[in-house]
Amino acid sequence: MVKNKVIFITNSSWNIVNFRKNLIFSFLNENNVIVISGDRKHEDQIKSWGVKFLKISFPSSNYLFLNFFVSFFKMIYIFIKEKPNYCFSFTIYPNILSGLVIYFFPGIKFSPNVAGLGRAFKKKGLLNFVASTLYKISFLRATNIFFQNKEDVDEVLLGDSNLRNKVILVPGSGIDVNRFRKENTEEKKDFIFLFFSRLLKSKGILEFLEAAKILRTKKIKAKFLVAGPIINKDRDAISSNEIRNWHQSQHIEYRGEIKDVREILDISSCVVLPTYYNEGVPRVLLEAGAFSLPLIASNSRGCRDVLKEGFNGLFCPTKDPIGLSDTMLRLFHMTDGKIEEMGNNSRKMIEENFDEKVVIQKYLNLLVH
C-alpha cells in the first residue's frame, strides 16, 4: 500500500513536542510524516519518533518582507521535492505562508489550525485588516479550517459563507487525560495560587503579581507561584529583571520555565489566568482542569469554553489587580469541600469536552474522506 505523505508545519518544535505529539503518532502507522519547524530545539526528539524534520525560518519583525519571501520560496522547494498529499499548519505565520504556497499545489489538501487570534486582532486597525485579509486569501484553497472557538470564526470569516462552510471546531489542542491527572493526594500545608504561561503582559502576569502583593498584606496562608518562559525581544513581555525583582521581594516565587508542568500542577491548589490575550482555548486551563484544580480566569473568549462560573472556578476582571485579588480571596475562603467539588468538576469538564482523542479523530477523518 502506498502511504500518504503528511506535512505538519508550526513556528516552533516546542509546539510539536508539547501539543501535537500524540496527533503525529496517530498518523505514523499509515503515513509518512514530515515536520517543518521554525527552530531545531527539539529536532532530535522529533526525529526519534520516526519523523522527517525540516527547518524554515519564519518571518520575524526584523526584515519582515525579506524573510517572508525567503521562507515562501524555501517552502515551495520543499513541497516540490517532498510531494505531500496533506498539509496541516498551526499558528499565524505558518498558516498564512502555507496557504499562499498551496496556490501552486492545488492537489495538496490543506487544513490550517487557528489556535487563537493573538495580538494582530486585539483592536481594529491596519494590522487587524492586513491579518484578516491575509487569512482569508490563505484559506481560499484550504480543504478545511480548524478553529478553537466560534467567536474567532465570527471575527475572521464574518460574512464569508464559503469559508465558513470549511470550518471544523475543535476543543483546543485537546489534552491527554491519562497523562494529565493529579497524583499527589496529600493535604497541602499552604494554599498555592499558580500562574503559568508565557510571561506576557496580555496574559495578565502584572495583574497576578500585584494581586499577590495585595494578598500578602492580608497575611493569608497562601503561596503565589509563577512559572513560564521569559520572551525576549517582545514588547508585550516583562523582563527578566522585573520577574527577578518580584521574586526577591518574596511576594511571589518564580520557578522559571518548567519542562514538565505536571510537577508544578501536582502541588498547586488553583490556577490563575487573568488574560486579555486573544486566546483560542488556553492550554493552561486544560492542563489545570485535567489536574482537578479550580480555575480563576478572565471572562473572555476561549476561557469561557473551559470555565463555568461557580461550577469549576471563578471569573475575574481584566486589567484589575484589586478585583483579581478579591476573586482569589473569595476562592481561598471557600470551604475545602467546595474547592474540592470545583476541582472535580474541572476534571469532569475536561474528560467530557476536551479529550485530545476527539481532536485527533477529526484530523484522521480528513484522510479517510
C-alpha positions in Angstrom: 0.0 0.0 0.0 1.3 3.4 -1.0 1.5 5.7 2.1 0.3 9.3 2.1 2.9 11.9 2.8 1.7 14.3 5.5 3.4 17.6 6.5 2.9 19.4 9.8 4.1 23.0 9.9 4.5 25.1 13.0 6.6 28.0 14.2 8.4 26.1 17.0 9.4 22.5 17.7 8.3 23.1 21.3 4.7 23.4 20.0 5.1 20.0 18.2 6.6 18.2 21.3 4.1 19.6 23.8 0.8 19.9 21.9 1.0 17.7 18.8 3.0 14.6 19.7 0.1 12.2 20.0 -1.6 13.7 16.9 1.6 12.9 14.9 1.9 9.4 16.5 -1.7 8.7 15.3 -0.6 9.3 11.7 2.7 7.4 11.7 1.4 3.8 11.2 -0.2 4.5 7.8 1.5 7.7 6.6 4.9 9.2 6.1 5.2 12.3 8.3 7.3 15.4 7.9 7.6 18.2 10.5 8.6 21.7 9.4 9.5 23.9 12.3 10.9 27.4 12.8 13.7 26.1 15.1 15.8 23.0 15.8 15.5 23.0 19.6 13.6 19.6 19.7 14.8 18.2 16.4 16.5 15.1 17.8 13.4 14.2 19.9 11.1 14.6 16.9 13.3 12.6 14.6 13.4 9.7 17.2 9.6 9.3 16.6 10.4 8.2 13.0 9.5 11.6 11.6 11.5 13.6 9.0 12.4 17.0 10.3 13.0 20.2 8.3 13.6 23.8 9.4 12.3 27.0 7.9 12.9 30.4 9.4 9.5 32.1 9.7 9.3 35.9 9.3 10.2 38.0 12.3 9.9 41.7 12.9 13.4 42.2 11.6 13.5 42.3 7.8 9.9 41.0 7.7 9.2 41.1 4.0 12.7 39.8 3.0 12.3 36.9 5.5 8.8 36.2 4.2 9.9 35.8 0.6 12.9 33.6 1.6 10.6 31.4 3.6 8.0 31.4 0.9 10.4 30.1 -1.8 12.0 27.6 0.5 8.6 26.1 1.3 7.8 25.9 -2.4 11.1 24.0 -2.9 10.2 21.6 0.0 6.8 20.9 -1.5 8.2 20.2 -5.0 10.8 17.9 -3.5 8.6 16.1 -0.9 5.3 16.0 -2.9 3.0 15.8 0.2 -0.6 14.7 0.0 -1.8 16.6 3.1 -0.6 19.8 4.8 -1.6 20.7 8.4 -0.4 24.1 9.8 -0.5 25.8 13.2 0.0 29.4 14.3 -0.4 32.6 12.2 2.8 32.7 10.1 2.8 29.0 9.1 -1.0 29.2 8.4 -0.6 32.2 6.0 2.6 31.1 4.4 1.3 27.5 3.8 -2.0 28.9 2.4 -0.2 31.1 -0.1 2.2 28.3 -1.2 -0.8 25.9 -1.7 -1.9 28.1 -4.6 0.9 26.5 -6.6 0.0 22.9 -5.5 -3.8 22.5 -6.0 -3.6 18.7 -5.4 -2.5 19.1 -1.8 -5.2 19.0 0.8 -4.5 21.9 3.2 -6.0 22.3 6.7 -4.8 25.2 8.9 -5.5 25.4 12.6 -6.3 28.9 14.1 -5.3 28.4 17.7 -6.4 31.9 18.8 -6.1 35.2 17.0 -3.3 36.8 19.1 -2.3 40.4 19.1 -3.0 41.0 15.4 -6.7 41.0 16.2 -6.5 42.8 19.5 -8.0 46.0 18.2 -9.3 47.3 14.9 -6.7 49.0 12.7 -4.3 48.4 9.9 -2.7 45.3 11.5 -6.1 43.8 12.1 -7.1 44.5 8.5 -3.9 43.1 7.0 -4.0 39.9 9.1 -7.7 39.3 8.4 -7.2 39.8 4.7 -4.1 37.5 4.5 -6.0 34.9 6.4 -8.9 35.0 4.0 -6.6 34.8 1.0 -4.6 32.0 2.5 -7.8 30.0 3.4 -9.3 30.2 -0.1 -7.6 26.9 -1.2 -8.0 25.2 2.2 -9.9 21.9 2.3 -10.9 22.6 5.9 -10.1 25.2 8.6 -9.8 24.3 12.2 -10.9 26.9 14.8 -10.9 26.5 18.6 -13.8 28.8 19.3 -16.8 30.2 17.5 -16.0 33.8 18.3 -12.8 33.6 16.3 -14.7 32.2 13.4 -17.1 35.1 13.5 -14.3 37.7 13.6 -12.1 36.2 10.9 -14.7 34.9 8.5 -17.6 37.4 9.0 -19.8 37.4 6.0 -17.8 34.8 4.1 -20.2 31.8 3.8 -17.9 29.8 1.5 -15.0 29.8 4.0 -17.4 29.3 7.0 -18.6 26.0 5.3 -15.0 24.7 5.6 -14.8 25.3 9.4 -14.3 22.4 11.8 -14.5 23.4 15.5 -12.1 21.5 17.8 -11.8 21.7 21.6 -8.4 23.5 21.7 -5.4 21.2 21.1 -7.1 18.7 23.4 -5.5 17.1 26.4 -4.2 13.6 27.1 -6.4 12.9 30.1 -4.4 9.8 31.1 -1.1 11.7 31.2 -2.6 14.8 32.9 -4.2 13.7 36.2 -3.5 14.5 39.8 -1.1 12.1 41.6 -0.4 13.9 44.8 -3.3 13.4 47.2 -1.5 14.6 50.3 -3.1 17.5 52.2 -1.3 20.7 51.3 0.3 22.8 54.0 -0.3 26.1 52.1 -2.8 27.1 49.5 -0.9 27.6 46.3 -2.1 30.0 43.6 -0.2 29.3 40.3 0.2 31.5 37.2 1.9 29.5 34.5 2.2 30.8 31.0 4.4 32.9 28.7 5.3 35.9 30.8 3.3 38.4 28.6 1.5 41.4 29.9 -1.5 40.5 27.9 -1.6 37.1 29.7 -2.2 39.1 32.9 1.1 38.5 34.6 1.4 42.0 36.0 -2.1 41.8 37.5 -1.2 38.5 39.1 2.0 39.9 40.6 0.1 42.9 42.0 -2.7 40.7 43.3 -0.2 38.5 45.1 1.3 41.6 46.7 -2.1 42.7 47.9 -2.9 39.3 49.4 0.5 39.1 51.1 -0.6 42.2 53.1 -3.7 40.3 54.3 -1.4 37.6 55.8 -3.4 34.7 54.4 -1.7 31.3 54.4 -1.1 31.1 50.7 1.8 31.0 48.3 2.0 32.5 44.8 4.0 30.7 42.2 4.9 31.9 38.7 6.2 29.6 36.0 6.8 30.1 32.4 9.4 31.4 29.8 10.5 34.9 29.6 10.1 36.0 25.9 13.0 38.2 24.7 12.5 40.9 22.2 8.8 41.2 22.7 7.2 44.5 23.7 4.4 42.6 25.4 6.8 40.6 27.7 8.1 41.5 31.1 11.8 41.5 31.5 14.0 39.0 33.4 15.0 41.9 35.8 11.3 42.6 36.6 10.5 39.0 37.5 13.7 38.7 39.4 12.9 41.7 41.5 9.4 40.3 42.2 11.0 37.0 43.2 13.4 38.8 45.5 10.6 40.8 47.1 9.2 37.4 48.3 5.7 38.4 47.2 5.9 35.6 44.6 8.2 32.6 43.8 9.4 32.4 40.2 10.1 28.8 39.2 11.3 29.6 35.7 10.4 27.6 32.6 9.1 24.2 33.6 10.0 21.2 31.4 7.2 19.1 32.8 4.2 21.2 34.0 2.7 18.2 35.7 5.1 18.6 38.6 4.1 22.1 39.5 0.4 21.4 38.8 0.5 18.5 41.3 1.5 20.8 44.2 -0.9 23.7 43.2 -4.4 24.5 44.6 -5.7 26.8 41.9 -4.5 28.1 38.5 -5.0 31.8 37.7 -5.1 33.2 34.2 -6.3 36.9 34.1 -5.7 37.1 30.4 -6.8 39.7 27.9 -4.9 38.0 25.0 -7.0 36.7 22.1 -6.9 33.1 23.2 -8.1 30.0 21.3 -8.8 27.7 24.1 -6.0 28.2 26.7 -3.9 25.1 27.1 -3.0 26.3 30.6 -6.7 25.9 31.7 -7.0 22.5 30.0 -4.0 21.1 31.8 -5.0 22.6 35.2 -8.6 21.3 34.8 -7.3 17.8 34.0 -5.4 18.0 37.3 -8.7 18.6 39.1 -7.9 22.2 40.0 -10.4 25.0 40.4 -9.7 27.8 37.9 -9.7 31.6 38.0 -9.7 33.3 34.6 -11.0 36.3 32.7 -14.4 36.1 31.2 -13.0 36.2 27.7 -13.2 34.1 24.5 -11.6 30.6 24.9 -11.7 30.9 28.7 -15.5 30.8 28.7 -15.3 27.4 26.9 -13.4 25.8 29.8 -14.6 27.8 32.9 -18.2 27.9 34.1 -18.8 30.4 37.0 -19.2 28.6 40.3 -19.0 25.2 38.7 -15.3 24.7 38.3 -13.9 28.1 39.1 -14.5 31.9 39.1 -14.2 34.6 36.6 -12.0 37.6 37.4 -12.0 41.1 35.9 -9.2 42.0 33.4 -6.5 44.7 34.0 -7.7 45.0 37.6 -5.3 43.6 40.2 -7.6 44.6 43.1 -10.5 42.9 41.5 -8.3 39.8 40.8 -7.1 39.7 44.4 -10.8 39.9 45.6 -11.6 36.9 43.4 -8.6 34.9 44.6 -9.5 35.7 48.2 -13.1 34.7 47.6 -12.0 31.2 46.4 -9.4 31.0 49.2 -12.1 31.4 51.8 -14.4 28.8 50.4 -14.8 25.5 52.3 -12.4 22.7 51.5 -15.4 20.7 50.3 -16.5 23.4 47.8 -12.9 23.8 46.5 -12.6 20.0 46.0 -16.0 19.9 44.3 -15.0 22.6 41.8 -11.7 20.8 41.2 -13.6 17.5 40.5 -15.9 19.5 38.2 -12.9 20.8 36.3 -11.7 17.2 35.7 -15.2 16.2 34.6 -15.3 19.2 32.2 -12.0 18.2 30.5 -12.8 14.5 30.3 -16.2 15.1 28.7 -15.3 18.0 26.3 -11.5 18.3 25.8 -10.1 14.8 25.4 -7.4 15.0 22.7 -8.8 11.8 21.1 -11.7 14.0 19.8 -9.2 16.4 18.1 -7.1 13.6 16.7 -10.1 11.8 15.2 -11.2 15.0 13.5 -7.8 15.1 11.8 -7.9 11.4 10.8 -11.4 11.8 9.4 -9.9 14.1 6.7 -7.7 11.4 5.5 -10.5 8.8 5.4 -12.6 11.1 3.2 
